[in-house]
Every structure is written in C-alpha cells, then in structure tokens.
Amino acid sequence: MRSVRYGFAIDQRTCIGCHACTVACKTEHEVPVGQFRTWVKYVDTGEFPDTTRSFGVMRCNHCTDAPCVKICPTQALFKRDDGIVDFDNERCIGCKSCMQACPYDALYIDEDTHTAAKCNLCAHRIDNDMEPACVVVCPTHSIWVGDLDDPTSGIAGLISTHETAVRSPEQNTGPNVFYLGADHAVLDPLAAPVADTYLWAKPDAQRLETAADLPGDPTTRARTTLNTAHPRPWGWRVTTYLWTKAVAAGALAIAGLAHLLGVDLGWVGAYGAPAVALLGAAATGALLIWDLKRPERFLYIFLESNWTSWLVWGAYALAAFAGGAVLWILAALLEIGWAQTVLAWLAIPFGALVAGYTGFLFGQAEGRDLWQSPLLFWHLLVQAGMVGTGALLVMAPFADLASGATAFLTRAFVLSTGLHLMMLGIEYSSSHASRQASVAAHIITHGRYARLFWLGAIAPAVLAAALAAPAWTGSGSAVLLVLAGLLAQVALLDYETAYVRAGQDPPLS
C-alpha cells in the first residue's frame, strides 16, 4: 500500500490577509479567545509612503521528523500513518516540553483544557474525506492541502512547478508546509522585530523586550506589525529545579567519591550528603509537578511513558536517585559498610545522570538553539560539583572534620567552580551554530540580562572560589568556607535564571 504524507502549501502571492482561515479554525476547534492554531502574520517594509505589507499564514508544519513527538513524555503527541502530527489531550500533562521542541511556535496551552493544542490538519475532516476548514473558507484558494507523495495531486504539482520555501530549514525537521512567494522577512522570525505597536494592538511584553536585541535589516527596515503572543513556557520553577537537582546530585556524588577515596567526611558524608540529596530530589520533583498544567496527571509519566523523551528518563532517574539516598542513610544508621561502598559506587553515575539528563532534554528542545550546546551536559556535571560541594562546605564547620577532609572538599569546590567559569568563558566567547543562539547569548552577556549575568552569576562564583582557596591545604576560615558555599548557590541560581529566560526569548514565528 502506497504511503501518504499530508501537507500544506500556502500561496502568499494570492493571500489577502483576511484572517478567514484563522476564524474558520477557531470556530471548527473552539479555540479560546486570544489563542490560535493558525494565524496571519503581517510584516511591513520600507518607510511611508514607500511601504509594502506582506502576509504569512503560520501553523504547525507537521514535520517529517517531528521533535514535539520525541519529547512528549506521555505520547500525547503522535504521528499518524498519513503524516499528520496529531494530539490526544486526554494523555497530556501540560509539561510544555513540546512547546520548547517546536521551532515554529505552533503549540500552546489551551486555556480551557490546560493541555497542549495545535493545528492537527483537521484530521477529523480528513478522515471523512473533507478538506480542512481553512482550505474550504479561503476566498483566494491560497491554502492547498493534499498528499505530497502523490505526484498526481494538486499540491504536489504546485510545489514541483514553483519555487517554494519552508520555515527554519536549518532545524532539519522536514517541515511539510511549503510557501510560495513569501517574503523572507515573514518566514524569518529574527528579520522583522516588532515596533512599539501593532496595527490594532500592543505587542506582548516579551516581544517588545526582545525587539531591542534583534539585529533587524537596516535596508528594508522590516518590522512585524501583527502577530500572536508566545510567552515563555518555562519560568522560575524550571530555573529552580536546575539548581535543586544540581545540589542533590553533586552532594551525593562528592560524598560517594570521598568514601571510595577513603576520605572520612564524618556525619556530613554519612547523613548530611544523602539528606541534601533526598531533599533536593524531592524539591525537584515537587517543582516539576507544580509546573505542570495538569499536575493531577503526573503519574502518566510512569504509566504512559514515551521512551524517546528525556523527561521520562529524568523522572525515573530522580526516583531511583531518591531511593538510593534513603538506602544510604539506612546503611549508615545500621553501619553496613559493604552497602555504603556499593551505594558510593552507584552515587557517582546516578548523580551524573540526575545532573546531566537535562542536557539531553534541552537538546530535544529543538526550538531553543542556545540550549543545543555540546558543552551543556558536561557543564551541568561541573555545576553539580560546584553547588553540591558548596552545600557540604556549609555543613563542614559543624562536623569537626580532619584537615584532609576539609582539603578534599575545598579542592573539589575550587576546581569545579573554576571549571564552571572556564566553560562559561568558552560558551560565550565562541561563535554559535545559529543566529538564534547568537542572539540569545548576546542577550545574556550584553543585553537585558547582562547585569544579572556579570554581577549575579560571574562575580559571586569568582568570589566564592577566592574565599575557599586559602583552605586548599585543609586549614582555613570556617566562616569563609560557609560564605563560599552559599555564594555558589546564588551564582548558579542567577545564571540559570538568565540562561533559561534568554534561551526562550528569541521569537520563533
């Protein structure tokens, strides 16, 4: 049986920007006010009276290699045999990871159902041999739909005989929405920053703030004069979760390493480190559930697992890690030496997995180019070492540790903090793989997060290393070590705040 691959062709040469497709879509799917599965973007170029207005119909691209399907932890998003990327809102937990994976701003959280939604090519109509609502209502036949793999279909003939373009081809998702005659500034989300106003409304706050950091085109003076709002899907809870799991993973892994090397950390190693690990893992889980739009469905991650999603692997890793921390405390209480040694060996790889899985999860967030750095996984491990050891340094003065134990913690802290700063230097002084990543990095180092980055993230980390360094040999001020450990926590929290925000700031549509 021949395969089918449905897709769209949008003929912007004949589109009049009437919004009939938008209205038909909202009516067909009962889309809430202010939210859109398909919408029309306006871009104006030139200066009055020599101006030109271009239109672009934006929607899900039903990608051949759909990143939203890979990252969805509960298989709520899926690809049908006919190429349509559809969704099941009964499975969705509202984690918003699909919104991060989509390079086209196609997904949103429905205000009525609190689940992800998007264009599904009117799959219910396709199944009944009807065209999508937007195709039927378009007055100029500017929207074509059909089987792209059938050379006799109208859409295949149109695409094969005309020059077409797709949005963000560099993402390699295989988009199946093809544009004819579309202005580059319409398709490129960085080419036309918003001005201070739209035609009939004010742009959303995030687009207004980001516009100042976009390069734009001084020749065409292209500017977006109508678009939809796409706020950041992830906020302070995700920022904080990056810190809590880093502390948890780093503390237990460092304690495990100390045990294997014969360094006696006293009660800090026996009870303090696993307690920090357990509390950090619990806080991480609580933050992740709190951030869900359907938190009552959080168990679907385990009951409806999509094993291509690193959100699933991370959930299992956190659960196993928390269980290991409990066993560590029990082994210490019962003085079972061999069990403590086994758990110490396991703490290092599991700590690395808990700290580093977000590097793979962010790698699946293909809409956020800043997060695609090959350094990210290794940087997360170094960050965990810094804040995990920092947490142990805060406890160390109250444990009456031998100088050798203090020296071990100090050296681990100074080295991991130094590596953290070095990796930041490499990340932000090197060229980036895409313009979107370059824009996001510039926002961190020279844009609106520059003060937070330099004074909140870099300066405290440098000061923390400097305060701890005198105790390299095991003798130093306990107060300075405590202060250094606390400063490391501040430094990472501030950095993750800038990193998570900036990664989501460059527009995708």
C-alpha positions as CSV (number, residue, x, y, z in Angstrom):
1,M,0.0,0.0,0.0
2,R,1.4,3.4,-1.0
3,S,2.3,5.7,1.9
4,V,0.6,9.0,2.3
5,R,2.1,12.3,3.5
6,Y,-0.3,15.1,4.0
7,G,0.9,18.7,4.0
8,F,0.0,22.3,3.2
9,A,1.1,24.8,0.5
10,I,0.5,28.4,1.3
11,D,0.4,30.7,-1.8
12,Q,1.4,34.1,-0.3
13,R,1.2,35.6,-3.8
14,T,-2.6,35.5,-3.6
15,C,-3.2,35.7,0.2
16,I,-5.0,38.9,1.0
17,G,-4.5,38.6,4.8
18,C,-8.2,38.4,5.5
19,H,-8.0,36.1,8.5
20,A,-10.8,33.9,7.2
21,C,-8.5,30.8,7.9
22,T,-7.9,31.9,11.4
23,V,-11.7,32.4,12.1
24,A,-12.6,29.1,10.5
25,C,-10.0,27.3,12.5
26,K,-11.1,28.9,15.8
27,T,-14.7,28.0,15.0
28,E,-14.0,24.4,13.9
29,H,-11.9,23.6,17.0
30,E,-13.5,26.0,19.6
31,V,-10.1,27.7,20.2
32,P,-10.3,30.1,23.2
33,V,-10.2,33.8,22.6
34,G,-6.6,35.1,22.3
35,Q,-5.2,31.7,21.3
36,F,-4.6,30.4,17.8
37,R,-3.9,27.2,15.8
38,T,-3.4,29.2,12.7
39,W,-2.8,32.9,12.4
40,V,-1.7,35.5,9.9
41,K,1.5,37.4,10.5
42,Y,2.0,40.9,9.0
43,V,5.3,42.4,8.1
44,D,5.8,45.9,6.8
45,T,8.9,47.1,4.9
46,G,10.1,50.5,3.8
47,E,9.1,53.9,5.0
48,F,5.9,55.8,4.3
49,P,4.8,56.4,1.6
50,D,7.0,53.7,0.0
51,T,5.9,50.8,2.1
52,T,5.0,47.2,1.4
53,R,2.9,44.8,3.5
54,S,3.5,41.0,3.3
55,F,1.4,38.3,4.9
56,G,2.4,34.9,6.3
57,V,0.0,32.1,7.4
58,M,1.6,30.5,10.4
59,R,0.7,27.0,11.7
60,C,2.1,23.6,12.7
61,N,4.4,22.2,10.0
62,H,3.5,18.5,10.5
63,C,7.2,17.7,10.4
64,T,8.5,14.5,8.9
65,D,10.9,14.3,11.9
66,A,8.6,16.0,14.5
67,P,10.6,17.0,17.6
68,C,7.4,17.5,19.6
69,V,6.6,13.8,19.2
70,K,10.0,12.8,20.5
71,I,10.0,15.0,23.6
72,C,6.4,14.4,24.7
73,P,6.7,12.2,27.8
74,T,3.2,10.6,27.6
75,Q,2.7,10.0,23.9
76,A,0.1,12.7,23.9
77,L,1.6,13.9,20.6
78,F,1.9,11.3,17.9
79,K,2.4,11.0,14.1
80,R,-0.3,9.3,12.1
81,D,0.4,6.9,9.3
82,D,-0.6,9.7,6.8
83,G,2.0,12.1,8.2
84,I,-0.4,14.2,10.3
85,V,1.0,15.2,13.7
86,D,-2.0,14.9,16.0
87,F,-2.5,15.1,19.7
88,D,-4.6,13.4,22.4
89,N,-5.4,15.9,25.2
90,E,-6.6,13.0,27.5
91,R,-2.9,12.0,27.8
92,C,-1.3,15.5,28.1
93,I,0.1,16.5,31.4
94,G,0.8,20.1,30.4
95,C,4.6,19.9,30.8
96,K,5.1,22.3,27.9
97,S,8.2,20.5,26.7
98,C,6.5,20.2,23.2
99,M,6.4,24.0,23.1
100,Q,10.1,24.1,23.6
101,A,10.7,21.4,21.0
102,C,8.7,23.1,18.2
103,P,10.8,25.6,16.2
104,Y,7.7,27.2,14.8
105,D,5.7,28.4,17.8
106,A,2.9,26.1,16.7
107,L,1.9,24.8,20.2
108,Y,0.1,26.5,23.0
109,I,-1.6,25.5,26.3
110,D,-5.4,25.6,25.8
111,E,-6.9,27.9,28.4
112,D,-10.0,25.7,28.7
113,T,-8.4,22.2,28.9
114,H,-5.0,23.2,30.3
115,T,-3.4,20.8,27.8
116,A,-1.3,21.3,24.7
117,A,-3.0,22.1,21.4
118,K,-2.1,22.9,17.8
119,C,-3.2,22.6,14.2
120,N,-3.9,18.9,13.5
121,L,-4.7,19.4,9.8
122,C,-8.4,19.0,10.8
123,A,-7.7,15.2,11.0
124,H,-11.4,14.5,11.8
125,R,-12.3,16.1,8.5
126,I,-9.6,14.4,6.6
127,D,-10.9,11.0,7.9
128,N,-14.3,11.9,6.4
129,D,-12.9,12.9,3.0
130,M,-13.3,16.6,3.7
131,E,-10.7,19.4,3.4
132,P,-9.5,21.3,6.5
133,A,-11.7,24.2,7.5
134,C,-9.1,26.8,6.5
135,V,-8.9,25.4,3.0
136,V,-12.6,25.5,2.4
137,V,-13.0,29.1,3.6
138,C,-10.0,30.7,1.9
139,P,-11.6,33.1,-0.7
140,T,-8.5,33.2,-2.9
141,H,-7.6,29.4,-2.8
142,S,-4.3,30.4,-1.2
143,I,-4.2,27.3,1.0
144,W,-3.6,23.9,-0.6
145,V,-3.7,20.6,1.1
146,G,-3.1,17.0,-0.1
147,D,-0.7,14.1,-0.4
148,L,2.8,15.4,-1.0
149,D,3.9,12.0,-2.1
150,D,1.3,11.6,-4.8
151,P,2.7,13.2,-8.0
152,T,-0.8,13.4,-9.4
153,S,-2.2,15.5,-6.5
154,G,-2.7,19.3,-7.0
155,I,-0.4,20.2,-4.1
156,A,2.4,18.0,-5.4
157,G,2.1,19.6,-8.9
158,L,2.0,23.1,-7.4
159,I,5.2,22.5,-5.4
160,S,7.0,20.8,-8.2
161,T,6.4,23.6,-10.7
162,H,7.1,26.6,-8.4
163,E,9.8,27.8,-6.2
164,T,8.9,27.2,-2.6
165,A,10.4,28.0,0.9
166,V,9.9,26.5,4.3
167,R,10.3,28.0,7.8
168,S,13.6,27.4,9.7
169,P,15.0,24.7,7.3
170,E,18.2,24.7,9.3
171,Q,16.3,22.8,12.1
172,N,16.2,19.7,9.8
173,T,12.7,18.7,11.0
174,G,11.4,18.2,7.5
175,P,8.5,20.7,7.6
176,N,5.6,19.9,5.4
177,V,4.2,23.4,5.0
178,F,5.5,25.0,1.8
179,Y,5.3,28.7,1.0
180,L,5.1,30.2,-2.5
181,G,6.0,33.9,-2.9
182,A,6.5,34.5,0.8
183,D,8.7,37.4,1.8
184,H,11.9,36.3,3.6
185,A,11.1,38.7,6.5
186,V,7.8,36.9,7.1
187,L,9.4,33.5,7.3
188,D,12.5,34.5,9.3
189,P,11.4,35.4,12.9
190,L,14.6,37.4,13.5
191,A,14.4,39.5,10.4
192,A,11.5,41.8,11.4
193,P,11.4,42.9,15.0
194,V,8.2,44.4,16.4
195,A,7.9,48.1,16.6
196,D,6.3,49.8,19.6
197,T,2.8,48.9,18.4
198,Y,0.9,46.5,16.1
199,L,-1.8,47.7,13.7
200,W,-4.6,47.3,16.2
201,A,-2.9,46.3,19.5
202,K,0.2,46.5,21.5
203,P,2.7,43.6,21.1
204,D,3.1,41.3,24.1
205,A,5.7,42.4,26.6
206,Q,8.2,39.6,25.7
207,R,8.3,40.5,22.0
208,L,8.7,44.2,22.9
209,E,11.6,43.5,25.3
210,T,13.3,41.2,22.8
211,A,13.0,43.5,19.8
212,A,15.8,45.7,21.1
213,D,18.2,42.7,21.0
214,L,17.3,41.7,17.4
215,P,19.6,42.9,14.6
216,G,16.8,43.6,12.0
217,D,17.5,44.8,8.5
218,P,18.6,48.4,8.2
219,T,18.0,48.3,4.4
220,T,14.4,47.1,4.3
221,R,13.5,48.3,7.8
222,A,11.2,45.3,8.0
223,R,9.0,45.2,11.1
224,T,6.3,42.9,12.3
225,T,3.0,44.8,12.6
226,L,0.8,41.9,13.5
227,N,1.5,38.6,15.3
228,T,0.3,36.4,18.2
229,A,1.8,36.3,21.7
230,H,4.0,33.4,22.6
231,P,5.2,33.8,26.2
232,R,8.0,31.8,27.7
233,P,6.7,28.3,28.5
234,W,9.1,27.7,31.4
235,G,9.7,30.1,34.2
236,W,11.2,30.3,37.7
237,R,10.2,26.7,38.7
238,V,12.3,25.2,35.9
239,T,15.2,27.6,36.8
240,T,15.0,26.5,40.5
241,Y,14.7,22.8,39.5
242,L,18.0,23.1,37.7
243,W,19.6,24.2,41.0
244,T,17.8,21.8,43.3
245,K,18.8,18.7,41.3
246,A,22.3,20.0,40.8
247,V,22.8,20.4,44.6
248,A,21.3,16.9,45.2
249,A,23.4,15.2,42.6
250,G,26.6,16.9,43.4
251,A,26.4,16.4,47.2
252,L,25.8,12.7,47.0
253,A,28.3,12.1,44.1
254,I,31.1,14.0,46.0
255,A,30.3,12.1,49.2
256,G,30.5,8.9,47.2
257,L,33.8,9.8,45.8
258,A,35.2,10.7,49.2
259,H,34.1,7.4,50.6
260,L,35.8,5.5,47.8
261,L,39.0,7.5,48.3
262,G,39.0,6.8,52.0
263,V,38.3,10.4,53.0
264,D,36.2,10.5,56.2
265,L,33.6,13.2,56.0
266,G,32.0,12.2,59.3
267,W,28.3,12.8,59.7
268,V,28.5,15.1,56.6
269,G,29.2,12.1,54.4
270,A,27.1,9.6,56.3
271,Y,23.9,11.7,56.8
272,G,24.4,15.3,55.6
273,A,25.1,14.5,51.9
274,P,22.2,11.9,51.5
275,A,19.8,14.2,53.3
276,V,20.7,17.0,50.9
277,A,20.3,14.6,48.0
278,L,16.9,13.4,49.2
279,L,15.6,16.9,49.9
280,G,16.9,18.2,46.6
281,A,15.4,15.3,44.7
282,A,12.1,15.8,46.5
283,A,12.1,19.5,45.8
284,T,13.0,18.9,42.2
285,G,10.0,16.5,41.8
286,A,7.7,18.9,43.6
287,L,8.8,21.8,41.3
288,L,8.3,19.7,38.2
289,I,4.8,18.6,39.2
290,W,3.9,22.2,40.3
291,D,4.9,23.4,36.9
292,L,2.5,21.0,35.1
293,K,-0.7,22.5,33.8
294,R,-2.4,19.2,34.7
295,P,-0.5,18.2,37.8
296,E,-3.1,15.6,38.8
297,R,-1.8,13.6,35.8
298,F,1.8,13.5,36.8
299,L,1.8,9.7,37.2
300,Y,1.2,9.4,33.4
301,I,5.0,10.0,33.0
302,F,5.4,6.5,34.5
303,L,2.1,4.9,33.3
304,E,2.1,6.2,29.7
305,S,5.9,6.5,29.2
306,N,7.3,7.6,25.9
307,W,10.9,6.2,26.0
308,T,12.2,8.7,23.4
309,S,11.6,11.5,25.8
310,W,14.4,12.5,28.2
311,L,11.7,13.9,30.5
312,V,10.7,10.2,31.1
313,W,14.3,9.1,31.7
314,G,14.9,12.0,34.0
315,A,11.8,11.1,36.1
316,Y,13.0,7.5,36.5
317,A,16.5,8.7,37.3
318,L,15.2,11.1,40.0
319,A,13.1,8.4,41.6
320,A,16.0,5.9,41.7
321,F,18.3,8.5,43.0
322,A,16.0,9.5,45.8
323,G,15.7,5.8,46.7
324,G,19.4,5.5,46.7
325,A,19.7,8.4,49.2
326,V,17.3,6.7,51.5
327,L,19.3,3.5,51.4
328,W,22.5,5.4,52.0
329,I,21.0,6.8,55.3
330,L,19.8,3.4,56.3
331,A,23.2,1.8,55.6
332,A,24.9,4.5,57.7
333,L,22.4,4.1,60.6
334,L,22.8,0.3,60.5
335,E,26.6,0.6,59.9
336,I,26.6,-1.8,57.0
337,G,29.9,-1.0,55.4
338,W,29.7,-3.0,52.3
339,A,26.3,-1.4,51.4
340,Q,27.8,2.0,51.9
341,T,30.6,1.1,49.5
342,V,28.1,-0.2,46.9
343,L,26.0,2.9,47.2
344,A,29.0,5.1,46.9
345,W,29.9,3.5,43.6
346,L,26.3,3.9,42.4
347,A,26.1,7.5,43.6
348,I,28.6,8.7,41.0
349,P,26.9,7.5,37.8
350,F,23.4,8.2,39.1
351,G,24.5,11.6,40.3
352,A,25.8,12.3,36.8
353,L,22.6,11.1,35.3
354,V,20.4,13.3,37.5
355,A,22.6,16.3,37.0
356,G,23.2,15.8,33.3
357,Y,19.9,14.4,31.8
358,T,18.7,17.9,31.4
359,G,21.4,18.4,28.8
360,F,19.7,15.7,26.7
361,L,16.2,17.1,27.5
362,F,17.3,20.6,26.4
363,G,18.9,19.0,23.4
364,Q,15.4,17.7,22.4
365,A,14.1,21.3,22.8
366,E,15.0,22.0,19.2
367,G,13.2,25.3,19.2
368,R,15.8,26.8,21.6
369,D,19.1,26.9,19.9
370,L,21.0,28.3,22.8
371,W,20.3,25.0,24.7
372,Q,21.8,22.9,21.9
373,S,25.4,23.5,23.1
374,P,27.6,20.3,23.0
375,L,29.1,21.6,26.3
376,L,25.8,21.6,28.2
377,F,25.8,18.0,29.5
378,W,29.4,18.4,30.8
379,H,28.7,21.9,32.1
380,L,25.7,20.5,34.1
381,L,28.0,18.0,35.8
382,V,30.5,20.7,36.7
383,Q,27.7,22.9,38.1
384,A,26.5,20.0,40.2
385,G,30.0,19.6,41.6
386,M,30.2,23.3,42.4
387,V,26.9,23.6,44.3
388,G,26.9,20.1,45.7
389,T,30.3,20.6,47.2
390,G,29.3,24.1,48.3
391,A,26.4,22.6,50.3
392,L,28.8,20.2,52.0
393,L,31.2,23.1,52.8
394,V,28.3,24.9,54.6
395,M,27.9,21.9,56.9
396,A,31.6,21.1,57.2
397,P,32.4,23.6,60.1
398,F,29.8,21.9,62.2
399,A,31.3,18.4,61.7
400,D,34.8,18.9,63.2
401,L,36.4,17.4,60.0
402,A,40.0,16.5,59.8
403,S,42.2,18.7,57.7
404,G,42.4,16.1,55.0
405,A,38.6,16.1,54.6
406,T,38.4,19.8,54.6
407,A,41.1,19.9,51.9
408,F,39.2,17.4,49.8
409,L,36.0,19.4,49.8
410,T,37.9,22.7,49.3
411,R,39.8,21.4,46.3
412,A,36.7,19.8,44.7
413,F,34.9,23.1,45.2
414,V,37.6,25.4,43.8
415,L,38.3,23.1,40.8
416,S,34.6,22.7,39.9
417,T,33.9,26.5,40.3
418,G,37.0,27.2,38.2
419,L,35.8,24.8,35.5
420,H,32.3,26.3,35.6
421,L,33.8,29.8,35.0
422,M,36.0,28.4,32.2
423,M,33.1,26.7,30.5
424,L,31.1,29.9,30.7
425,G,34.0,31.7,29.0
426,I,34.2,29.1,26.2
427,E,30.4,29.2,25.7
428,Y,30.0,33.0,25.5
429,S,33.2,33.9,23.7
430,S,32.8,31.3,20.9
431,S,30.7,31.6,17.8
432,H,27.3,29.9,17.9
433,A,25.8,27.5,15.4
434,S,22.8,29.7,14.6
435,R,21.7,33.3,14.6
436,Q,19.1,32.5,17.2
437,A,21.7,31.1,19.6
438,S,23.9,34.1,19.0
439,V,21.1,36.5,19.7
440,A,20.2,34.6,23.0
441,A,23.9,34.6,24.1
442,H,24.2,38.3,23.3
443,I,21.0,38.9,25.4
444,I,22.8,37.2,28.4
445,T,26.2,38.9,28.1
446,H,25.3,42.3,26.6
447,G,21.5,42.6,26.7
448,R,18.9,42.9,29.4
449,Y,20.4,40.0,31.4
450,A,23.9,41.3,31.4
451,R,23.8,42.8,34.9
452,L,22.3,39.5,36.3
453,F,25.0,37.5,34.4
454,W,28.1,39.5,35.4
455,L,27.1,40.7,38.9
456,G,24.8,37.9,39.9
457,A,26.4,34.8,38.3
458,I,30.1,35.5,37.5
459,A,31.1,37.8,40.4
460,P,29.7,35.5,43.2
461,A,31.4,32.5,41.6
462,V,34.7,34.2,41.4
463,L,34.4,35.5,44.9
464,A,33.4,32.0,46.2
465,A,36.5,30.4,44.7
466,A,38.7,33.1,46.1
467,L,37.2,32.7,49.6
468,A,37.6,29.0,49.6
469,A,41.1,28.8,48.0
470,P,43.1,29.6,51.2
471,A,41.7,26.3,52.7
472,W,43.3,24.3,49.9
473,T,45.6,22.5,52.3
474,G,42.8,21.9,54.9
475,S,43.3,24.9,57.2
476,G,41.2,28.0,56.6
477,S,38.4,30.1,58.0
478,A,35.2,28.2,58.6
479,V,33.2,31.4,58.1
480,L,34.8,31.9,54.7
481,L,34.1,28.4,53.6
482,V,30.4,28.7,54.6
483,L,30.2,32.0,52.7
484,A,31.8,30.5,49.7
485,G,29.4,27.6,49.7
486,L,26.4,29.9,49.9
487,L,27.7,32.2,47.2
488,A,28.0,29.3,44.8
489,Q,24.3,28.7,45.2
490,V,23.5,32.3,44.4
491,A,25.8,32.2,41.4
492,L,24.1,29.2,39.9
493,L,20.6,30.3,40.5
494,D,21.3,33.7,38.9
495,Y,23.0,32.0,35.9
496,E,20.2,29.6,35.3
497,T,17.7,32.4,35.5
498,A,19.4,34.2,32.7
499,Y,20.1,31.0,30.7
500,V,16.5,29.7,30.9
501,R,14.9,33.1,30.1
502,A,17.3,34.1,27.3
503,G,17.0,30.7,25.6
504,Q,13.3,31.3,25.2
505,D,13.4,34.9,24.3
506,P,14.3,34.9,20.5
507,P,11.0,34.7,18.6
508,L,10.2,31.6,16.6
509,S,7.4,33.0,14.4
